[in-house]
Amino acid sequence: MQPEASYTCDSCGEEIVVPIDLTAGSEQQYVEDCPVCCCPNVIRVTLDSEGEADVFGERE
């Protein structure tokens, strides 16, 4: 099972769960549309040395 984390959509306030790709490095950034309101969010993922993810989303 792939690990997951969540962020809060900056536009609609919904909590969004996203899969975490542990092979993509410790600093990740990508754009993803909110599945609730369809507004694009810049998603930033930071993985610590133990593989724990910190996820932050903000409007594009």
mmJSON file of the N, C-alpha and C atoms, coordinates in Angstrom:
{"data_MODEL":{"atom_site":{
"group_PDB":["ATOM","ATOM","ATOM","ATOM","ATOM","ATOM","ATOM","ATOM","ATOM","ATOM","ATOM","ATOM","ATOM","ATOM","ATOM","ATOM","ATOM","ATOM","ATOM","ATOM","ATOM","ATOM","ATOM","ATOM","ATOM","ATOM","ATOM","ATOM","ATOM","ATOM","ATOM","ATOM","ATOM","ATOM","ATOM","ATOM","ATOM","ATOM","ATOM","ATOM","ATOM","ATOM","ATOM","ATOM","ATOM","ATOM","ATOM","ATOM","ATOM","ATOM","ATOM","ATOM","ATOM","ATOM","ATOM","ATOM","ATOM","ATOM","ATOM","ATOM","ATOM","ATOM","ATOM","ATOM","ATOM","ATOM","ATOM","ATOM","ATOM","ATOM","ATOM","ATOM","ATOM","ATOM","ATOM","ATOM","ATOM","ATOM","ATOM","ATOM","ATOM","ATOM","ATOM","ATOM","ATOM","ATOM","ATOM","ATOM","ATOM","ATOM","ATOM","ATOM","ATOM","ATOM","ATOM","ATOM","ATOM","ATOM","ATOM","ATOM","ATOM","ATOM","ATOM","ATOM","ATOM","ATOM","ATOM","ATOM","ATOM","ATOM","ATOM","ATOM","ATOM","ATOM","ATOM","ATOM","ATOM","ATOM","ATOM","ATOM","ATOM","ATOM","ATOM","ATOM","ATOM","ATOM","ATOM","ATOM","ATOM","ATOM","ATOM","ATOM","ATOM","ATOM","ATOM","ATOM","ATOM","ATOM","ATOM","ATOM","ATOM","ATOM","ATOM","ATOM","ATOM","ATOM","ATOM","ATOM","ATOM","ATOM","ATOM","ATOM","ATOM","ATOM","ATOM","ATOM","ATOM","ATOM","ATOM","ATOM","ATOM","ATOM","ATOM","ATOM","ATOM","ATOM","ATOM","ATOM","ATOM","ATOM","ATOM","ATOM","ATOM","ATOM","ATOM","ATOM","ATOM","ATOM","ATOM","ATOM"],
"id":[1,2,3,4,5,6,7,8,9,10,11,12,13,14,15,16,17,18,19,20,21,22,23,24,25,26,27,28,29,30,31,32,33,34,35,36,37,38,39,40,41,42,43,44,45,46,47,48,49,50,51,52,53,54,55,56,57,58,59,60,61,62,63,64,65,66,67,68,69,70,71,72,73,74,75,76,77,78,79,80,81,82,83,84,85,86,87,88,89,90,91,92,93,94,95,96,97,98,99,100,101,102,103,104,105,106,107,108,109,110,111,112,113,114,115,116,117,118,119,120,121,122,123,124,125,126,127,128,129,130,131,132,133,134,135,136,137,138,139,140,141,142,143,144,145,146,147,148,149,150,151,152,153,154,155,156,157,158,159,160,161,162,163,164,165,166,167,168,169,170,171,172,173,174,175,176,177,178,179,180],
"type_symbol":["N","C","C","N","C","C","N","C","C","N","C","C","N","C","C","N","C","C","N","C","C","N","C","C","N","C","C","N","C","C","N","C","C","N","C","C","N","C","C","N","C","C","N","C","C","N","C","C","N","C","C","N","C","C","N","C","C","N","C","C","N","C","C","N","C","C","N","C","C","N","C","C","N","C","C","N","C","C","N","C","C","N","C","C","N","C","C","N","C","C","N","C","C","N","C","C","N","C","C","N","C","C","N","C","C","N","C","C","N","C","C","N","C","C","N","C","C","N","C","C","N","C","C","N","C","C","N","C","C","N","C","C","N","C","C","N","C","C","N","C","C","N","C","C","N","C","C","N","C","C","N","C","C","N","C","C","N","C","C","N","C","C","N","C","C","N","C","C","N","C","C","N","C","C","N","C","C","N","C","C"],
"label_atom_id":["N","CA","C","N","CA","C","N","CA","C","N","CA","C","N","CA","C","N","CA","C","N","CA","C","N","CA","C","N","CA","C","N","CA","C","N","CA","C","N","CA","C","N","CA","C","N","CA","C","N","CA","C","N","CA","C","N","CA","C","N","CA","C","N","CA","C","N","CA","C","N","CA","C","N","CA","C","N","CA","C","N","CA","C","N","CA","C","N","CA","C","N","CA","C","N","CA","C","N","CA","C","N","CA","C","N","CA","C","N","CA","C","N","CA","C","N","CA","C","N","CA","C","N","CA","C","N","CA","C","N","CA","C","N","CA","C","N","CA","C","N","CA","C","N","CA","C","N","CA","C","N","CA","C","N","CA","C","N","CA","C","N","CA","C","N","CA","C","N","CA","C","N","CA","C","N","CA","C","N","CA","C","N","CA","C","N","CA","C","N","CA","C","N","CA","C","N","CA","C","N","CA","C","N","CA","C","N","CA","C"],
"label_alt_id":[null,null,null,null,null,null,null,null,null,null,null,null,null,null,null,null,null,null,null,null,null,null,null,null,null,null,null,null,null,null,null,null,null,null,null,null,null,null,null,null,null,null,null,null,null,null,null,null,null,null,null,null,null,null,null,null,null,null,null,null,null,null,null,null,null,null,null,null,null,null,null,null,null,null,null,null,null,null,null,null,null,null,null,null,null,null,null,null,null,null,null,null,null,null,null,null,null,null,null,null,null,null,null,null,null,null,null,null,null,null,null,null,null,null,null,null,null,null,null,null,null,null,null,null,null,null,null,null,null,null,null,null,null,null,null,null,null,null,null,null,null,null,null,null,null,null,null,null,null,null,null,null,null,null,null,null,null,null,null,null,null,null,null,null,null,null,null,null,null,null,null,null,null,null,null,null,null,null,null,null],
"label_comp_id":["MET","MET","MET","GLN","GLN","GLN","PRO","PRO","PRO","GLU","GLU","GLU","ALA","ALA","ALA","SER","SER","SER","TYR","TYR","TYR","THR","THR","THR","CYS","CYS","CYS","ASP","ASP","ASP","SER","SER","SER","CYS","CYS","CYS","GLY","GLY","GLY","GLU","GLU","GLU","GLU","GLU","GLU","ILE","ILE","ILE","VAL","VAL","VAL","VAL","VAL","VAL","PRO","PRO","PRO","ILE","ILE","ILE","ASP","ASP","ASP","LEU","LEU","LEU","THR","THR","THR","ALA","ALA","ALA","GLY","GLY","GLY","SER","SER","SER","GLU","GLU","GLU","GLN","GLN","GLN","GLN","GLN","GLN","TYR","TYR","TYR","VAL","VAL","VAL","GLU","GLU","GLU","ASP","ASP","ASP","CYS","CYS","CYS","PRO","PRO","PRO","VAL","VAL","VAL","CYS","CYS","CYS","CYS","CYS","CYS","CYS","CYS","CYS","PRO","PRO","PRO","ASN","ASN","ASN","VAL","VAL","VAL","ILE","ILE","ILE","ARG","ARG","ARG","VAL","VAL","VAL","THR","THR","THR","LEU","LEU","LEU","ASP","ASP","ASP","SER","SER","SER","GLU","GLU","GLU","GLY","GLY","GLY","GLU","GLU","GLU","ALA","ALA","ALA","ASP","ASP","ASP","VAL","VAL","VAL","PHE","PHE","PHE","GLY","GLY","GLY","GLU","GLU","GLU","ARG","ARG","ARG","GLU","GLU","GLU"],
"label_asym_id":["A","A","A","A","A","A","A","A","A","A","A","A","A","A","A","A","A","A","A","A","A","A","A","A","A","A","A","A","A","A","A","A","A","A","A","A","A","A","A","A","A","A","A","A","A","A","A","A","A","A","A","A","A","A","A","A","A","A","A","A","A","A","A","A","A","A","A","A","A","A","A","A","A","A","A","A","A","A","A","A","A","A","A","A","A","A","A","A","A","A","A","A","A","A","A","A","A","A","A","A","A","A","A","A","A","A","A","A","A","A","A","A","A","A","A","A","A","A","A","A","A","A","A","A","A","A","A","A","A","A","A","A","A","A","A","A","A","A","A","A","A","A","A","A","A","A","A","A","A","A","A","A","A","A","A","A","A","A","A","A","A","A","A","A","A","A","A","A","A","A","A","A","A","A","A","A","A","A","A","A"],
"label_entity_id":["1","1","1","1","1","1","1","1","1","1","1","1","1","1","1","1","1","1","1","1","1","1","1","1","1","1","1","1","1","1","1","1","1","1","1","1","1","1","1","1","1","1","1","1","1","1","1","1","1","1","1","1","1","1","1","1","1","1","1","1","1","1","1","1","1","1","1","1","1","1","1","1","1","1","1","1","1","1","1","1","1","1","1","1","1","1","1","1","1","1","1","1","1","1","1","1","1","1","1","1","1","1","1","1","1","1","1","1","1","1","1","1","1","1","1","1","1","1","1","1","1","1","1","1","1","1","1","1","1","1","1","1","1","1","1","1","1","1","1","1","1","1","1","1","1","1","1","1","1","1","1","1","1","1","1","1","1","1","1","1","1","1","1","1","1","1","1","1","1","1","1","1","1","1","1","1","1","1","1","1"],
"label_seq_id":[1,1,1,2,2,2,3,3,3,4,4,4,5,5,5,6,6,6,7,7,7,8,8,8,9,9,9,10,10,10,11,11,11,12,12,12,13,13,13,14,14,14,15,15,15,16,16,16,17,17,17,18,18,18,19,19,19,20,20,20,21,21,21,22,22,22,23,23,23,24,24,24,25,25,25,26,26,26,27,27,27,28,28,28,29,29,29,30,30,30,31,31,31,32,32,32,33,33,33,34,34,34,35,35,35,36,36,36,37,37,37,38,38,38,39,39,39,40,40,40,41,41,41,42,42,42,43,43,43,44,44,44,45,45,45,46,46,46,47,47,47,48,48,48,49,49,49,50,50,50,51,51,51,52,52,52,53,53,53,54,54,54,55,55,55,56,56,56,57,57,57,58,58,58,59,59,59,60,60,60],
"pdbx_PDB_ins_code":[null,null,null,null,null,null,null,null,null,null,null,null,null,null,null,null,null,null,null,null,null,null,null,null,null,null,null,null,null,null,null,null,null,null,null,null,null,null,null,null,null,null,null,null,null,null,null,null,null,null,null,null,null,null,null,null,null,null,null,null,null,null,null,null,null,null,null,null,null,null,null,null,null,null,null,null,null,null,null,null,null,null,null,null,null,null,null,null,null,null,null,null,null,null,null,null,null,null,null,null,null,null,null,null,null,null,null,null,null,null,null,null,null,null,null,null,null,null,null,null,null,null,null,null,null,null,null,null,null,null,null,null,null,null,null,null,null,null,null,null,null,null,null,null,null,null,null,null,null,null,null,null,null,null,null,null,null,null,null,null,null,null,null,null,null,null,null,null,null,null,null,null,null,null,null,null,null,null,null,null],
"Cartn_x":[0.836,0.0,0.876,0.534,1.287,0.846,1.814,1.441,0.625,-0.181,-1.023,-0.848,-1.184,-1.198,-2.315,-2.599,-3.679,-3.267,-3.986,-3.837,-5.235,-5.357,-6.632,-6.632,-7.642,-7.751,-7.899,-7.08,-7.073,-8.339,-9.018,-10.207,-11.495,-11.684,-12.962,-12.878,-11.671,-11.507,-11.658,-11.849,-11.985,-10.627,-10.624,-9.401,-9.274,-8.128,-7.89,-6.76,-7.015,-6.017,-5.304,-3.976,-3.166,-2.18,-1.878,-0.844,0.535,1.46,2.828,3.754,4.52,5.491,6.837,7.176,8.424,9.659,9.511,10.656,10.954,10.109,10.263,11.153,11.786,12.69,12.05,12.868,12.402,11.708,11.894,11.223,10.467,9.153,8.338,7.382,7.083,6.11,5.403,4.079,3.308,1.976,1.285,-0.022,-1.082,-2.133,-3.232,-4.545,-5.549,-6.87,-7.552,-8.216,-8.995,-10.12,-10.293,-11.371,-12.762,-12.841,-14.129,-14.542,-13.657,-14.024,-13.31,-12.402,-11.67,-10.661,-10.419,-9.408,-8.014,-7.052,-5.692,-4.977,-4.262,-3.455,-2.016,-1.078,0.324,0.521,0.899,1.099,2.583,2.98,4.382,4.466,5.342,5.536,6.976,7.164,8.49,8.506,9.48,9.632,10.798,10.591,11.694,12.51,13.522,14.431,13.746,12.596,11.858,10.732,10.619,9.606,8.26,8.187,6.944,6.772,5.572,5.314,4.626,5.082,4.418,3.91,2.59,1.987,1.308,1.527,0.931,0.393,-0.818,-1.393,-1.793,-1.546,-1.985,-2.454,-3.322,-3.841,-2.736,-2.937,-1.949,-2.093],
"Cartn_y":[-1.191,0.0,1.248,2.186,3.431,4.356,5.018,5.929,7.106,7.658,8.795,9.901,11.107,12.256,13.169,14.216,15.104,16.561,17.389,18.84,19.434,20.7,21.391,22.281,22.116,22.921,24.385,25.224,26.661,27.343,26.728,27.344,26.958,25.667,25.224,24.752,24.565,24.177,22.696,21.887,20.441,19.803,18.764,17.987,16.984,17.002,16.163,15.178,13.904,12.86,12.583,12.583,12.319,11.191,10.374,9.344,10.005,9.415,9.919,8.954,9.481,8.68,8.77,7.727,7.724,7.683,7.34,7.244,8.57,9.587,10.864,11.862,11.463,12.354,12.973,13.644,14.186,15.541,16.214,17.489,17.329,17.435,17.252,18.424,18.761,19.813,19.487,19.607,19.367,20.111,20.252,20.901,19.831,19.944,18.987,19.731,19.417,20.012,19.38,20.206,19.7,18.829,17.62,16.756,17.241,18.209,18.725,19.956,20.974,22.237,22.476,21.593,21.637,22.78,23.535,24.592,23.972,24.48,23.929,24.348,23.414,23.65,23.235,24.0,23.601,22.774,21.526,20.604,20.485,20.728,20.578,19.466,18.512,17.363,17.363,17.237,17.098,15.808,14.949,13.699,13.82,13.409,13.422,12.133,11.983,10.837,9.499,9.545,8.317,8.049,8.89,8.698,9.321,10.097,10.778,11.995,12.183,13.255,14.442,15.623,16.88,17.433,17.641,18.071,19.418,20.324,21.643,21.965,22.477,22.865,24.332,25.023,26.417,26.667,27.658,27.997,28.293,27.833,28.098,29.524],
"Cartn_z":[0.0,0.0,0.0,-0.846,-0.931,0.21,0.862,1.952,1.434,2.323,1.978,3.007,2.598,3.494,3.002,3.75,3.35,3.459,2.708,2.783,2.724,3.06,2.978,1.746,0.902,-0.312,0.076,-0.52,-0.239,-0.753,-1.726,-2.32,-1.608,-1.34,-0.774,0.677,1.192,2.587,2.873,1.846,2.038,2.298,3.124,3.352,2.211,1.534,0.367,0.698,0.472,0.708,-0.614,-0.573,-1.764,-1.473,-2.485,-2.313,-2.298,-1.567,-1.478,-2.207,-3.16,-3.904,-3.181,-2.465,-1.686,-2.573,-3.854,-4.759,-5.462,-5.27,-5.992,-5.26,-4.175,-3.461,-2.234,-1.43,-0.157,-0.301,-1.444,-1.73,-3.043,-3.002,-4.194,-4.354,-5.591,-5.871,-7.176,-7.185,-8.394,-8.291,-9.411,-9.454,-9.619,-8.812,-8.879,-8.665,-9.485,-9.305,-8.106,-7.306,-6.18,-6.721,-6.192,-6.686,-6.265,-5.36,-4.901,-5.708,-5.785,-6.432,-7.765,-8.136,-9.418,-9.537,-8.488,-8.542,-8.445,-9.225,-9.165,-7.879,-7.301,-6.104,-6.373,-5.868,-5.871,-4.609,-4.787,-3.67,-3.409,-2.17,-1.767,-0.73,-0.999,-0.115,0.36,1.657,2.245,3.049,2.771,3.51,4.476,5.727,6.683,6.555,7.355,7.256,7.548,8.222,8.533,7.532,6.499,5.48,5.806,6.891,7.239,6.338,5.82,4.849,5.505,5.109,5.441,4.119,4.001,2.738,2.937,1.981,2.024,0.643,0.578,-0.7,-0.679,-1.793,-1.91,-3.327,-3.486,-4.807,-5.788,-7.01,-8.061,-8.541],
"occupancy":[1.0,1.0,1.0,1.0,1.0,1.0,1.0,1.0,1.0,1.0,1.0,1.0,1.0,1.0,1.0,1.0,1.0,1.0,1.0,1.0,1.0,1.0,1.0,1.0,1.0,1.0,1.0,1.0,1.0,1.0,1.0,1.0,1.0,1.0,1.0,1.0,1.0,1.0,1.0,1.0,1.0,1.0,1.0,1.0,1.0,1.0,1.0,1.0,1.0,1.0,1.0,1.0,1.0,1.0,1.0,1.0,1.0,1.0,1.0,1.0,1.0,1.0,1.0,1.0,1.0,1.0,1.0,1.0,1.0,1.0,1.0,1.0,1.0,1.0,1.0,1.0,1.0,1.0,1.0,1.0,1.0,1.0,1.0,1.0,1.0,1.0,1.0,1.0,1.0,1.0,1.0,1.0,1.0,1.0,1.0,1.0,1.0,1.0,1.0,1.0,1.0,1.0,1.0,1.0,1.0,1.0,1.0,1.0,1.0,1.0,1.0,1.0,1.0,1.0,1.0,1.0,1.0,1.0,1.0,1.0,1.0,1.0,1.0,1.0,1.0,1.0,1.0,1.0,1.0,1.0,1.0,1.0,1.0,1.0,1.0,1.0,1.0,1.0,1.0,1.0,1.0,1.0,1.0,1.0,1.0,1.0,1.0,1.0,1.0,1.0,1.0,1.0,1.0,1.0,1.0,1.0,1.0,1.0,1.0,1.0,1.0,1.0,1.0,1.0,1.0,1.0,1.0,1.0,1.0,1.0,1.0,1.0,1.0,1.0,1.0,1.0,1.0,1.0,1.0,1.0],
"B_iso_or_equiv":[0.0,0.0,0.0,0.0,0.0,0.0,0.0,0.0,0.0,0.0,0.0,0.0,0.0,0.0,0.0,0.0,0.0,0.0,0.0,0.0,0.0,0.0,0.0,0.0,0.0,0.0,0.0,0.0,0.0,0.0,0.0,0.0,0.0,0.0,0.0,0.0,0.0,0.0,0.0,0.0,0.0,0.0,0.0,0.0,0.0,0.0,0.0,0.0,0.0,0.0,0.0,0.0,0.0,0.0,0.0,0.0,0.0,0.0,0.0,0.0,0.0,0.0,0.0,0.0,0.0,0.0,0.0,0.0,0.0,0.0,0.0,0.0,0.0,0.0,0.0,0.0,0.0,0.0,0.0,0.0,0.0,0.0,0.0,0.0,0.0,0.0,0.0,0.0,0.0,0.0,0.0,0.0,0.0,0.0,0.0,0.0,0.0,0.0,0.0,0.0,0.0,0.0,0.0,0.0,0.0,0.0,0.0,0.0,0.0,0.0,0.0,0.0,0.0,0.0,0.0,0.0,0.0,0.0,0.0,0.0,0.0,0.0,0.0,0.0,0.0,0.0,0.0,0.0,0.0,0.0,0.0,0.0,0.0,0.0,0.0,0.0,0.0,0.0,0.0,0.0,0.0,0.0,0.0,0.0,0.0,0.0,0.0,0.0,0.0,0.0,0.0,0.0,0.0,0.0,0.0,0.0,0.0,0.0,0.0,0.0,0.0,0.0,0.0,0.0,0.0,0.0,0.0,0.0,0.0,0.0,0.0,0.0,0.0,0.0,0.0,0.0,0.0,0.0,0.0,0.0],
"pdbx_formal_charge":[null,null,null,null,null,null,null,null,null,null,null,null,null,null,null,null,null,null,null,null,null,null,null,null,null,null,null,null,null,null,null,null,null,null,null,null,null,null,null,null,null,null,null,null,null,null,null,null,null,null,null,null,null,null,null,null,null,null,null,null,null,null,null,null,null,null,null,null,null,null,null,null,null,null,null,null,null,null,null,null,null,null,null,null,null,null,null,null,null,null,null,null,null,null,null,null,null,null,null,null,null,null,null,null,null,null,null,null,null,null,null,null,null,null,null,null,null,null,null,null,null,null,null,null,null,null,null,null,null,null,null,null,null,null,null,null,null,null,null,null,null,null,null,null,null,null,null,null,null,null,null,null,null,null,null,null,null,null,null,null,null,null,null,null,null,null,null,null,null,null,null,null,null,null,null,null,null,null,null,null],
"auth_seq_id":[1,1,1,2,2,2,3,3,3,4,4,4,5,5,5,6,6,6,7,7,7,8,8,8,9,9,9,10,10,10,11,11,11,12,12,12,13,13,13,14,14,14,15,15,15,16,16,16,17,17,17,18,18,18,19,19,19,20,20,20,21,21,21,22,22,22,23,23,23,24,24,24,25,25,25,26,26,26,27,27,27,28,28,28,29,29,29,30,30,30,31,31,31,32,32,32,33,33,33,34,34,34,35,35,35,36,36,36,37,37,37,38,38,38,39,39,39,40,40,40,41,41,41,42,42,42,43,43,43,44,44,44,45,45,45,46,46,46,47,47,47,48,48,48,49,49,49,50,50,50,51,51,51,52,52,52,53,53,53,54,54,54,55,55,55,56,56,56,57,57,57,58,58,58,59,59,59,60,60,60],
"auth_comp_id":["MET","MET","MET","GLN","GLN","GLN","PRO","PRO","PRO","GLU","GLU","GLU","ALA","ALA","ALA","SER","SER","SER","TYR","TYR","TYR","THR","THR","THR","CYS","CYS","CYS","ASP","ASP","ASP","SER","SER","SER","CYS","CYS","CYS","GLY","GLY","GLY","GLU","GLU","GLU","GLU","GLU","GLU","ILE","ILE","ILE","VAL","VAL","VAL","VAL","VAL","VAL","PRO","PRO","PRO","ILE","ILE","ILE","ASP","ASP","ASP","LEU","LEU","LEU","THR","THR","THR","ALA","ALA","ALA","GLY","GLY","GLY","SER","SER","SER","GLU","GLU","GLU","GLN","GLN","GLN","GLN","GLN","GLN","TYR","TYR","TYR","VAL","VAL","VAL","GLU","GLU","GLU","ASP","ASP","ASP","CYS","CYS","CYS","PRO","PRO","PRO","VAL","VAL","VAL","CYS","CYS","CYS","CYS","CYS","CYS","CYS","CYS","CYS","PRO","PRO","PRO","ASN","ASN","ASN","VAL","VAL","VAL","ILE","ILE","ILE","ARG","ARG","ARG","VAL","VAL","VAL","THR","THR","THR","LEU","LEU","LEU","ASP","ASP","ASP","SER","SER","SER","GLU","GLU","GLU","GLY","GLY","GLY","GLU","GLU","GLU","ALA","ALA","ALA","ASP","ASP","ASP","VAL","VAL","VAL","PHE","PHE","PHE","GLY","GLY","GLY","GLU","GLU","GLU","ARG","ARG","ARG","GLU","GLU","GLU"],
"auth_asym_id":["A","A","A","A","A","A","A","A","A","A","A","A","A","A","A","A","A","A","A","A","A","A","A","A","A","A","A","A","A","A","A","A","A","A","A","A","A","A","A","A","A","A","A","A","A","A","A","A","A","A","A","A","A","A","A","A","A","A","A","A","A","A","A","A","A","A","A","A","A","A","A","A","A","A","A","A","A","A","A","A","A","A","A","A","A","A","A","A","A","A","A","A","A","A","A","A","A","A","A","A","A","A","A","A","A","A","A","A","A","A","A","A","A","A","A","A","A","A","A","A","A","A","A","A","A","A","A","A","A","A","A","A","A","A","A","A","A","A","A","A","A","A","A","A","A","A","A","A","A","A","A","A","A","A","A","A","A","A","A","A","A","A","A","A","A","A","A","A","A","A","A","A","A","A","A","A","A","A","A","A"],
"auth_atom_id":["N","CA","C","N","CA","C","N","CA","C","N","CA","C","N","CA","C","N","CA","C","N","CA","C","N","CA","C","N","CA","C","N","CA","C","N","CA","C","N","CA","C","N","CA","C","N","CA","C","N","CA","C","N","CA","C","N","CA","C","N","CA","C","N","CA","C","N","CA","C","N","CA","C","N","CA","C","N","CA","C","N","CA","C","N","CA","C","N","CA","C","N","CA","C","N","CA","C","N","CA","C","N","CA","C","N","CA","C","N","CA","C","N","CA","C","N","CA","C","N","CA","C","N","CA","C","N","CA","C","N","CA","C","N","CA","C","N","CA","C","N","CA","C","N","CA","C","N","CA","C","N","CA","C","N","CA","C","N","CA","C","N","CA","C","N","CA","C","N","CA","C","N","CA","C","N","CA","C","N","CA","C","N","CA","C","N","CA","C","N","CA","C","N","CA","C","N","CA","C","N","CA","C","N","CA","C","N","CA","C"],
"pdbx_PDB_model_num":[1,1,1,1,1,1,1,1,1,1,1,1,1,1,1,1,1,1,1,1,1,1,1,1,1,1,1,1,1,1,1,1,1,1,1,1,1,1,1,1,1,1,1,1,1,1,1,1,1,1,1,1,1,1,1,1,1,1,1,1,1,1,1,1,1,1,1,1,1,1,1,1,1,1,1,1,1,1,1,1,1,1,1,1,1,1,1,1,1,1,1,1,1,1,1,1,1,1,1,1,1,1,1,1,1,1,1,1,1,1,1,1,1,1,1,1,1,1,1,1,1,1,1,1,1,1,1,1,1,1,1,1,1,1,1,1,1,1,1,1,1,1,1,1,1,1,1,1,1,1,1,1,1,1,1,1,1,1,1,1,1,1,1,1,1,1,1,1,1,1,1,1,1,1,1,1,1,1,1,1]
}}}
